[in-house]
Amino acid sequence: MQPDSEKALSALKSGDLATACELFDQTIEAETDTRCLLQAALCYRSANRLNDALSVLKKLDDMGQTNSPALLLRAEIFCAVDRHHQALPLYRQLSEINDKRMTYSVALGFFQCGAVESAARLAASIAEDQDDKLASQARLLQGRCMAALEQYEEAEGLFASVDSPPNLKAAAQYRKARLDLHRGHFSSAEQSLRDLLKLDEPPRGVTEVMLQTLIHSGQLENARALARDVSDTSLDLACLRHATDLLTEMGDTDPLRPLQRCWERSPSPPLMRELVTRHLALDHTAEAQQLIDHYAQTFGRDHHWQWGHAKQLFQAGDFVTLLDEEKTQQSDLLEIYCEACFAQGRYTEALQAAQQLCQASPADQYFVALLVTALRCLDDPRYRVLIDPDRLVESISLSSHHDSALTDPAFWPAVADALAAHHAMQLAPLLQSVEDGVQTPGNLLTQAQQPALSALKSMIERTAGTFFSSDRLLELPDAHPLVMSRPSHPRMHASWAIRGQSGTFHRSHVHSKGWYSGTCYVEVPASISRDSDAGHLVLGQPPFATKDHLDPIATIQPEQGKLVLFPSYVWHSTKPYTGEGWRQVIAFDFGKENRFV
């Protein structure tokens, strides 16, 4: 073992991660001790230097010294960066090892990669183990699996069965609170969360879920107070993000306060990215540049600085400089580079970048959309297979397929009245597509208790299920992205409502985590008609500049009760309209199981 490696291991043992990484940097190329190399990979993983960790694991592999802990670490890294297609084969290989603790680790990996049924089976196999702690961990994970599979009562029973040790009992109470929030049982969720907050060490995420519970239950002033104070009590980025989004949608005068105060107290690369993204969305270019410069002074011109610099160049429309400077394999920079290529008409380079992005994350629908757009700009015939509106887009009147509730003229007004109870925000979400409208928080149709919304959810699911099982989708080529990413049981894993008046529209976007997306029209103003495309749904036009203009592949006129389904990688937007009356839609995604719990 190299002398510096021994010092690195000592630093790692004492908890000095930064020093350990610096020492490993100096010695890793010469090091050949397999135990030391694995510890170095673990050290880099803990420091979030994932590429360095993978490089060390590859060195072990080249030496023929890959063992099950190294395989597990590689799988966990792939899972952490959403490269599930690379993680899952490793987890399957590890699942054949007859070791109960490895079985639990693999079950957790399956769950995090979205292979929920496989995770549930493995967790159940050790849920009655004689090791009480391992059995409790397994039942807790099994409960999360059952919640994702919408077997809610079984999930509740599993969470209730975890009564020791104390930290796992608290974790089970926390997961039960998330389940209550997911199902719209707000009072029960709030009480459980308040009990957990009394603990000396509450489970991580409790404050974030409390904030969500207050928002979704309509306690907006309490939620606002918690959001304003959260930066003083938490460094949890997800919680800070929720607090910032809430203050933005409530029209707060200083919505970036939670992130900004946390940055002032404890600057970090993820915080810089969050703040730069929001400053640019608000067109605060000077503030974004000041933050990027401050980051460079604090951390140097590293990869994260490169990302912020590239975002600023893209926002300014300086595509020439951006393309001259940036050519990288890192996906976040490669995405910006790809979009800049479109603006300059460098479509072959855009295609190459999109192919690299899709290879790294094939389930990311945004990357698929970039690929489709590049093929279209190059007039590549493969584009027509990926975007065939006659085959892949379904536009249908629910009234013609469901003759029960929809025959009642009061049904759609009842749906609109039910949705009114869920609209609590004053402004549109900053980082989403709607402009001059408002959007409901949470997972609308799962949380909603009103009979009209429950009935509508069932109608949408039945209609979508019929389309998903039709020959139009089942007979697609095996290499088609809709076939490759098709869930074994497509589920409505997200839903929300958007309401607006004259001037409301949606910027072009896709749903990166979906498989199929859709919209159902609840209220449509009389001014939206076939006489013009005002207020219409537009498919196929990207949100970024292309040197050559791209026309829509389809425009669809909204009508009350109309349901539209399209692949999640299809760009979609809406035209603004003028005139009196509300335009209200319910939007949703179908895909893999919702793993919120």
C-alpha positions in Angstrom: 0.0 0.0 0.0 1.3 3.5 -0.9 2.2 5.7 2.1 -0.2 8.4 1.1 -2.9 5.8 0.8 -2.4 4.9 4.4 -2.7 8.5 5.4 -5.9 8.8 3.3 -7.4 5.8 5.1 -6.6 7.4 8.4 -8.2 10.6 7.4 -11.2 8.7 6.1 -11.5 6.8 9.4 -11.4 10.1 11.4 -14.2 11.6 9.1 -12.0 14.1 7.3 -13.4 13.4 3.8 -11.8 16.3 2.1 -8.3 15.4 3.2 -8.8 11.7 2.4 -9.9 12.7 -1.2 -6.8 14.9 -1.6 -4.5 12.2 -0.5 -6.2 9.6 -2.7 -5.9 11.9 -5.6 -2.1 11.9 -5.2 -1.7 8.1 -4.9 -4.6 6.4 -6.7 -2.8 5.9 -10.0 0.1 4.0 -8.4 -2.0 2.1 -5.8 -2.6 -1.6 -6.4 -3.9 -2.7 -3.0 -7.5 -3.9 -3.7 -8.8 -3.1 -0.2 -7.4 0.4 -0.4 -8.9 1.0 -3.9 -12.3 0.0 -2.7 -12.1 2.4 0.2 -11.0 5.1 -2.2 -14.0 4.5 -4.4 -16.2 4.7 -1.3 -14.5 7.9 -0.3 -15.1 9.5 -3.7 -18.7 8.3 -3.6 -19.2 10.0 -0.2 -17.7 13.2 -1.6 -20.1 13.0 -4.6 -17.2 12.6 -7.0 -19.0 9.8 -8.8 -16.9 9.7 -12.0 -13.8 9.4 -9.9 -15.4 6.5 -7.9 -16.3 4.8 -11.2 -12.8 5.2 -12.5 -11.4 3.5 -9.4 -13.9 0.7 -9.7 -12.9 0.2 -13.4 -9.3 -0.1 -12.3 -10.4 -2.9 -9.9 -12.2 -4.5 -12.8 -9.2 -4.3 -15.1 -7.2 -6.0 -12.3 -9.7 -8.8 -12.2 -10.4 -7.9 -8.5 -14.1 -6.9 -8.7 -16.0 -8.4 -5.8 -19.6 -8.1 -4.6 -19.0 -4.9 -2.5 -17.5 -3.2 -5.6 -20.3 -4.4 -7.8 -22.8 -3.0 -5.3 -21.1 0.3 -5.1 -21.1 0.6 -8.9 -24.8 -0.3 -9.1 -25.5 2.3 -6.4 -23.6 5.0 -8.3 -25.4 4.2 -11.5 -28.7 4.3 -9.7 -27.8 7.7 -8.1 -27.3 9.3 -11.5 -30.5 7.7 -13.0 -28.6 5.2 -15.2 -31.0 2.5 -14.1 -30.4 0.5 -17.3 -26.9 0.0 -16.1 -27.7 -0.5 -12.5 -30.4 -3.2 -12.9 -28.2 -5.9 -14.5 -25.7 -5.5 -11.6 -28.5 -5.7 -9.0 -29.8 -8.9 -10.7 -26.3 -10.4 -10.6 -26.0 -9.5 -6.9 -29.5 -10.9 -6.1 -28.1 -14.4 -6.7 -25.7 -14.1 -3.7 -26.9 -16.0 -0.7 -26.4 -13.2 1.9 -29.3 -11.6 3.7 -27.8 -8.2 4.1 -26.9 -8.2 0.4 -30.5 -9.2 -0.3 -31.7 -6.1 1.5 -29.3 -3.8 -0.4 -30.3 -5.3 -3.7 -34.0 -4.9 -2.8 -33.5 -1.3 -2.0 -31.6 -0.8 -5.3 -34.4 -2.4 -7.2 -36.9 -0.1 -5.6 -34.8 3.0 -6.3 -34.5 1.9 -10.0 -38.2 1.5 -10.3 -38.3 -2.3 -10.3 -40.8 -2.3 -7.5 -42.3 -5.8 -7.8 -38.8 -7.3 -7.7 -37.9 -5.2 -4.7 -41.1 -6.3 -2.9 -40.3 -10.0 -3.5 -36.8 -9.7 -2.2 -37.9 -7.6 0.8 -40.6 -10.2 1.7 -38.0 -13.0 1.6 -36.2 -11.5 4.7 -39.1 -9.7 6.4 -39.3 -12.4 9.1 -35.6 -12.9 9.6 -34.3 -13.6 13.1 -32.2 -10.5 12.9 -34.8 -8.0 14.2 -33.1 -5.0 12.7 -32.8 -6.5 9.3 -36.4 -7.8 9.4 -37.6 -4.3 10.4 -35.7 -2.7 7.5 -37.2 -5.3 5.1 -40.8 -4.7 6.3 -40.3 -0.9 6.0 -39.0 -1.3 2.4 -41.8 -3.8 1.7 -44.3 -1.2 2.9 -42.9 1.4 0.5 -43.2 -1.2 -2.3 -46.9 -1.9 -1.5 -47.6 1.8 -1.4 -46.1 2.2 -4.8 -48.2 -0.7 -6.1 -51.3 1.1 -4.7 -51.9 -1.6 -2.1 -52.3 1.0 0.6 -53.8 -1.0 3.5 -51.1 -3.6 3.2 -48.5 -0.8 3.3 -50.1 0.6 6.4 -50.0 -2.8 8.1 -46.3 -3.2 7.3 -45.4 0.2 8.6 -47.3 -0.5 11.8 -45.4 -3.7 12.3 -42.1 -1.9 12.6 -41.8 -1.2 16.3 -38.0 -1.5 16.9 -35.3 -0.3 17.0 -36.4 3.3 17.7 -34.9 4.9 14.6 -36.6 2.4 12.3 -39.9 2.9 14.2 -39.6 6.6 13.6 -38.7 5.9 9.9 -41.9 3.8 9.6 -44.0 6.6 11.2 -42.5 9.0 8.7 -43.3 6.7 5.7 -46.8 6.3 7.0 -47.1 10.1 7.2 -46.0 10.3 3.5 -48.6 7.7 2.6 -51.3 9.7 4.4 -50.2 12.8 2.5 -50.1 10.9 -0.8 -53.7 9.7 -0.2 -55.0 13.1 0.9 -55.3 12.2 4.6 -53.9 15.5 5.7 -54.9 15.6 9.3 -53.4 12.2 10.1 -50.2 13.1 8.2 -49.8 16.4 10.1 -50.3 14.8 13.5 -47.7 12.2 12.8 -45.2 14.7 11.5 -45.7 17.0 14.5 -45.0 14.0 16.7 -41.8 13.2 14.8 -40.6 16.8 15.0 -40.5 16.5 18.8 -37.8 13.8 18.5 -34.2 14.8 19.2 -33.3 13.5 15.7 -36.3 13.4 13.4 -36.0 11.4 10.2 -34.5 13.4 7.4 -37.3 14.9 5.2 -39.9 15.5 8.0 -39.8 19.3 7.6 -40.2 19.1 3.9 -43.2 16.8 4.1 -44.7 19.0 6.8 -44.4 21.9 4.4 -46.1 19.9 1.7 -48.8 18.8 4.1 -49.6 22.4 5.1 -49.7 23.5 1.4 -51.9 20.6 0.2 -54.3 21.0 3.1 -54.8 24.7 2.4 -52.9 26.0 5.5 -51.1 28.5 3.4 -50.1 31.1 6.0 -48.7 28.4 8.3 -46.9 27.0 5.2 -45.6 30.5 4.3 -44.2 31.0 7.9 -42.5 27.6 7.8 -41.1 28.3 4.3 -39.6 31.7 5.4 -37.9 30.1 8.4 -36.7 26.9 6.8 -33.3 28.2 5.8 -32.5 28.8 9.5 -33.2 25.2 10.5 -32.4 23.1 7.5 -29.7 22.5 4.9 -31.9 19.9 3.1 -32.0 21.0 -0.5 -35.3 19.4 -1.3 -36.9 21.3 1.6 -35.3 24.6 0.5 -36.6 24.0 -3.0 -40.2 23.4 -1.9 -40.0 26.5 0.4 -38.7 28.6 -2.5 -41.4 27.3 -4.9 -44.2 28.0 -2.4 -43.1 31.5 -1.7 -42.9 32.1 -5.5 -46.4 30.9 -6.2 -47.8 32.8 -3.2 -46.4 36.1 -4.6 -43.9 36.6 -1.8 -41.7 39.7 -2.2 -38.5 37.7 -1.5 -39.2 34.2 -2.8 -35.5 33.2 -3.2 -34.9 33.9 0.5 -34.6 30.3 1.7 -32.0 29.4 -0.9 -30.2 32.7 -0.7 -29.8 32.7 3.1 -28.6 29.1 3.0 -26.0 30.0 0.4 -24.8 32.9 2.6 -24.4 30.5 5.5 -23.1 27.4 3.7 -22.4 27.8 0.0 -22.3 24.6 -2.1 -22.4 23.6 -5.8 -26.1 22.3 -5.6 -27.2 25.6 -4.0 -25.4 27.6 -6.7 -27.2 25.6 -9.4 -30.6 26.1 -7.8 -30.1 29.8 -7.4 -28.7 30.4 -10.9 -31.6 28.4 -12.4 -34.1 30.6 -10.6 -32.4 33.9 -11.3 -32.3 33.1 -15.0 -35.9 32.0 -15.0 -36.7 35.5 -13.5 -34.4 37.1 -16.1 -32.2 38.3 -13.2 -29.1 38.0 -15.4 -26.9 40.3 -13.3 -27.7 38.4 -10.1 -27.0 35.1 -11.8 -23.6 36.4 -13.1 -22.7 37.8 -9.6 -23.5 34.4 -8.1 -21.4 32.5 -10.7 -18.5 34.9 -10.1 -18.8 34.4 -6.3 -18.8 30.6 -6.8 -15.6 30.8 -8.9 -13.9 32.8 -6.1 -15.0 30.2 -3.5 -14.7 26.9 -5.3 -12.8 27.7 -8.5 -13.7 27.3 -12.1 -14.8 23.7 -11.8 -17.4 21.7 -13.6 -20.3 23.4 -11.7 -18.9 26.8 -12.7 -18.7 25.7 -16.3 -22.4 24.7 -16.1 -23.4 28.2 -14.7 -21.2 30.0 -17.3 -22.8 27.9 -20.1 -26.3 28.6 -18.8 -25.6 32.3 -18.8 -24.2 32.3 -22.3 -27.2 30.3 -23.5 -29.6 32.8 -21.8 -27.8 35.7 -23.5 -28.1 34.0 -26.9 -24.3 33.9 -27.3 -24.3 30.5 -29.0 -21.1 31.0 -30.9 -19.0 31.5 -27.7 -20.8 28.7 -26.0 -20.1 26.2 -28.8 -16.5 27.4 -29.0 -15.9 26.8 -25.3 -18.1 23.8 -24.4 -17.6 20.3 -25.7 -17.9 17.8 -22.8 -19.1 14.4 -22.0 -20.9 15.6 -18.8 -24.6 15.3 -19.4 -25.6 18.7 -17.9 -23.2 20.6 -20.2 -23.8 18.3 -23.1 -27.5 19.2 -22.9 -26.8 22.9 -23.2 -24.3 22.3 -26.0 -26.9 20.3 -27.9 -29.5 23.0 -27.7 -27.0 25.6 -28.8 -26.2 23.4 -31.8 -29.9 23.7 -32.9 -29.7 27.5 -32.8 -26.7 27.5 -35.1 -28.1 24.9 -37.4 -25.4 22.3 -36.5 -27.9 19.5 -36.5 -25.5 16.6 -37.0 -23.6 17.7 -33.9 -27.0 18.1 -32.1 -27.9 14.5 -33.0 -24.5 13.2 -31.8 -25.0 15.0 -28.5 -28.6 13.8 -28.1 -27.5 10.2 -28.8 -24.9 10.4 -26.1 -27.5 11.8 -23.7 -30.0 9.0 -24.5 -27.3 6.4 -24.2 -26.5 7.6 -20.7 -30.2 8.0 -19.6 -32.5 6.3 -22.1 -35.6 6.8 -19.9 -35.2 10.6 -19.8 -37.9 11.9 -22.1 -36.3 15.3 -22.5 -33.2 13.6 -24.0 -35.5 11.5 -26.3 -37.2 14.8 -27.4 -33.8 16.3 -28.3 -33.0 13.2 -30.4 -36.3 13.3 -32.2 -35.8 17.0 -32.9 -32.4 16.5 -34.3 -33.7 13.7 -36.6 -36.5 16.0 -37.8 -34.1 18.9 -38.5 -31.9 16.5 -40.6 -35.1 15.2 -42.4 -34.1 11.7 -41.2 -36.9 9.2 -42.0 -36.5 7.7 -38.5 -38.2 10.8 -37.2 -41.5 9.8 -38.8 -41.5 6.5 -36.8 -40.9 8.3 -33.5 -43.4 11.1 -34.2 -46.5 9.7 -35.9 -49.5 11.7 -34.6 -52.0 9.5 -36.4 -50.6 6.5 -34.5 -49.2 7.8 -31.3 -51.6 10.7 -30.4 -55.1 9.9 -29.2 -57.8 12.6 -29.0 -61.1 11.3 -27.8 -64.3 12.6 -26.2 -64.8 10.9 -22.8 -68.6 11.4 -23.3 -68.6 8.9 -26.3 -66.9 6.2 -24.2 -68.5 6.6 -20.8 -72.3 6.9 -20.7 -72.9 7.0 -17.0 -71.8 10.1 -15.1 -71.1 12.1 -18.2 -74.7 12.1 -19.3 -75.5 14.3 -16.4 -75.1 17.9 -17.4 -74.0 18.7 -13.9 -70.9 16.5 -14.1 -68.3 18.9 -15.5 -69.5 21.8 -13.3 -69.1 19.5 -10.4 -65.5 18.7 -11.5 -64.8 22.4 -11.8 -66.2 23.1 -8.3 -64.1 20.2 -6.9 -61.0 21.6 -8.5 -61.6 25.0 -7.0 -60.9 23.6 -3.6 -57.4 22.6 -4.7 -56.4 25.9 -6.3 -54.7 27.9 -3.6 -51.8 29.6 -5.4 -51.6 33.2 -6.7 -48.9 32.8 -9.4 -47.6 30.2 -11.8 -44.8 27.9 -10.7 -41.5 29.5 -11.7 -39.8 26.5 -13.3 -42.8 25.0 -15.0 -44.5 25.7 -18.3 -47.6 27.6 -17.4 -47.7 31.4 -17.8 -50.3 33.7 -16.2 -52.2 30.8 -14.8 -52.2 28.8 -11.5 -51.5 25.1 -10.9 -52.6 22.8 -8.1 -50.0 21.4 -5.7 -49.4 17.7 -5.1 -50.7 14.6 -6.9 -54.2 15.9 -7.5 -56.3 12.8 -8.5 -54.6 10.5 -6.0 -55.1 13.0 -3.1 -58.6 14.2 -4.1 -61.5 12.9 -2.0 -64.4 14.4 -4.0 -66.6 11.9 -5.9 -66.5 13.9 -9.2 -62.7 13.8 -9.3 -62.6 10.1 -8.3 -65.0 9.3 -11.1 -63.0 11.3 -13.6 -59.8 9.6 -12.6 -61.4 6.2 -13.2 -62.7 7.3 -16.7 -59.2 8.6 -17.7 -57.5 5.4 -16.5 -59.9 3.1 -18.4 -59.7 5.1 -21.6 -56.0 5.3 -21.4 -55.7 1.6 -20.6 -57.7 0.8 -23.8 -55.4 2.9 -25.9 -52.2 1.5 -24.3 -53.3 -2.1 -25.1 -54.3 -1.3 -28.7 -52.3 -2.5 -31.7 -51.2 1.0 -32.4 -48.8 0.7 -29.5 -48.3 -3.0 -29.1 -47.1 -3.4 -32.7 -44.4 -0.7 -32.6 -40.9 -1.9 -33.4 -38.9 -3.3 -30.5 -36.3 -0.5 -30.7 -39.0 2.2 -30.4 -38.5 4.3 -27.2 -42.2 3.7 -26.3 -41.5 0.0 -26.3 -38.1 0.1 -24.6 -39.4 2.3 -21.7 -42.9 0.8 -21.5 -43.8 0.0 -17.9 -45.2 -3.5 -17.2 -48.3 -1.9 -15.7 -48.6 1.8 -16.8 -49.9 3.8 -13.8 -51.1 7.4 -13.5 -48.2 8.5 -11.3 -48.8 12.3 -11.4 -51.7 14.6 -12.0 -52.4 18.3 -11.5 -54.9 21.0 -12.7 -54.0 24.3 -14.5 -56.5 27.2 -14.5 -56.2 30.4 -16.4 -58.0 33.3 -18.1 -57.4 35.4 -21.1 -53.6 35.5 -21.8 -52.8 32.2 -20.2 -50.6 29.9 -22.2 -48.0 27.1 -21.8 -44.4 27.3 -23.0 -43.3 24.3 -25.0 -42.1 21.4 -22.8 -42.0 17.6 -22.3 -42.5 15.5 -19.2 -39.1 14.0 -18.6 -40.2 11.3 -16.1 -43.3 10.1 -17.9 -44.0 7.5 -20.5 -47.4 8.8 -21.8 -48.8 12.2 -20.9 -52.2 13.7 -21.4 -54.7 16.4 -20.7 -58.4 16.4 -20.1 -60.4 19.6 -20.7 -62.7 20.6 -17.9 -63.6 24.3 -18.7 -63.2 25.8 -22.2 -64.1 29.5 -23.0 -66.4 30.1 -25.9 -63.7 32.2 -27.6 -61.6 29.0 -28.1 -63.0 27.5 -31.3 -62.0 26.1 -34.7 -62.0 29.6 -36.2 -58.4 30.2 -35.0 -55.7 28.3 -33.1 -56.0 30.6 -30.1 -56.0 28.5 -26.9 -55.2 25.3 -28.9 -52.8 22.5 -27.9 -49.7 22.6 -30.1 -47.6 19.5 -30.6 -44.1 19.2 -32.0 -42.5 22.7 -31.6 -39.4 22.8 -29.3 -38.9 25.5 -26.7 -35.4 26.5 -27.9 -34.4 28.2 -31.1 -33.7 26.2 -34.3 -32.0 27.8 -37.3 -34.8 26.4 -39.5 -38.4 27.0 -38.4 -40.3 23.9 -37.3 -44.1 23.8 -37.8 -46.3 22.0 -35.4 -46.9 18.3 -36.1 -50.5 18.8 -34.9 -52.8 21.3 -33.3 -55.8 20.2 -31.2 -58.8 22.3 -30.3 -59.8 22.0 -26.7 -63.4 20.9 -26.0 -65.0 20.1 -22.6 -64.6 16.4 -21.9 -61.9 15.8 -24.6 -59.0 13.6 -23.5 -55.7 13.9 -25.4 -52.9 11.3 -25.0 -49.4 11.6 -26.4 -45.9 10.3 -25.7 -44.1 12.1 -22.9 -41.2 13.0 -25.2 -43.5 15.1 -27.6 -43.0 18.8 -27.3 -46.3 20.4 -26.4 -47.5 23.9 -25.6 -50.7 26.0 -25.8 -51.5 29.2 -27.6 -52.6 32.2 -25.6 -56.2 33.3 -26.1 -58.4 36.3 -25.4 -62.0 36.5 -24.3 -64.0 35.8 -21.1 -64.1 32.6 -19.2 -61.8 30.1 -17.6 -59.7 27.6 -19.4 -59.1 24.6 -17.0 -57.4 21.3 -17.7 -56.3 18.3 -15.7 -52.9 17.1 -16.9 -51.3 13.8 -16.0 -48.5 11.3 -16.6 -48.6 7.6 -17.0 -45.5 5.6 -16.3 -43.8 3.5 -13.6 -45.1 3.3 -10.1 -45.2 6.5 -8.0 -42.5 6.0 -5.3 -43.4 9.1 -3.2 -43.8 7.0 -0.1 
